[in-house]
Amino acid sequence: QELTMIEDQLGYVPPNLLSVAAHSSVLPTPHPTALLVYPLGGGSKRRRARAEQDLTPFPTIYWLSCPALRSAISRLEYRGLVEELEARLGRDP
């Protein structure tokens, strides 16, 4: 059932999926919100096709699978939050 939910959320099940790292209990049925993936051989079909013979690590081992969370994080990234946090880290490591 979890794999079906993940496929509904992402459009596919990551081939390098190790486990569901977090669930949401906000909805009546708990659903996956974050996935733990193996850092090699992952990503979308397009990325895997480009890297077919190359086992370059994919740097993100935790993926958000919940569409609402992905949307909220995307809005924060669009507003420049990542750059702001990187600048703060640069000033005060």
N, C-alpha and C positions, 0 to 999 in steps of 0.2 A: 504494500500500500504506500509506503514512503517513497519508493522509486517512482510510482505513478505520480505522486504529488510533485516530486522533483522535476519529472518530465513535463508536467503541466506548467510548472513555474518557469523553467528554462528553455523548454522546447526540446530538450534531450537530457539524458543522464550522463554526466561527465564520466568518461571511461576510466579516469583515475580517481574516482570517488572512493574514499576510505570509510567515511562515516558521516552521519549528521552530527554536527558539533553543537547545535542549539535548536530548540523548538520554541514556537510561540504558543502561548496558551490563551491569547486574546480572543481568538475565534472559538466557537464551540468545539471544533475538532483541532487538536494540536497539529501544527504543520511545521515542516522544516523551515528554518530561517537562515541558518549558516551551515555550510558544508566544509568538511576537512578533506582536502584532496592531496594526492601524491604529487610532488612538484615536477615530475617528468611525465611526458606523454599526455598532457591535458590541454584544456582549452577547447574552443569550438572546432568543428570539423575543418573549417578553413585554416585555422592556425595549425592543426595537426597535419593537414596536407602539406603546408609549407615546410613544416619541420619533420617530415616523415622519416628521414634518415638522420636527423639531428636531434639528439636528446638534450637540447638546451633546457635548463630548468625554467619552469614558469614560476616567477617569483611569488605569486600569491598562493598560499596554501589554504587560506580560508576564503570561501566565496559566499556572498549573500545570495540566497536563492529566493527569498520572499520578494515579490514584485513591489510591494509597498515600501519595504526598507530600501531596496535598490533605487527606487524613485526618489526617496527622501535624501539618500546619500548623494545621488546625482545632482540634486538641486544645491546641496551644500558645496559640492565640487565646482559646479557652474559659477557659484558666487565667489569662488576664490579661496575657500576655506583651507584647502590643501597648501596652497602657496603661503597663506598667512601662518599656518602652523609650522611649516618648514622654516619660515623667516624667524619665528619665535624660537624655534630650536637652535637656529644658527646664532642667535643673540644670547641665549641662555641654555647651553647644553646641560 
